[in-house]
Amino acid sequence: MASKAIFYHAGCPVCVSAENTVADAIDTSKYSVEKVHLGTDKGRIAEAEAAGVKSVPALVIDGAAFHINFGAGIDDLK
């Protein structure tokens, strides 16, 4: 069974670039990849914060948050 990877973003140019390079490069035979647009799915902001996301774009793999560049702070999305 594949581990879970969640790519949190806000749809900004930095996020789209990260999605096109980082999120789409993840080996889907090893990870189940979910892409979450926090700008349109604000109900998941608390989930992202609980996972350690401080800004987007960010990738959470096996419970560890990895911040990719800087598009927007999590507080800016609330």
Secondary structure, 3 states (H helix, E strand, C coil): CCEEEEEEECCCHHHHHHHHHCHHHCCCCCEEEEEEECCCCHHHHHHHHHCCCCEEEEEEECCEEEEEEEEEEHHHHC
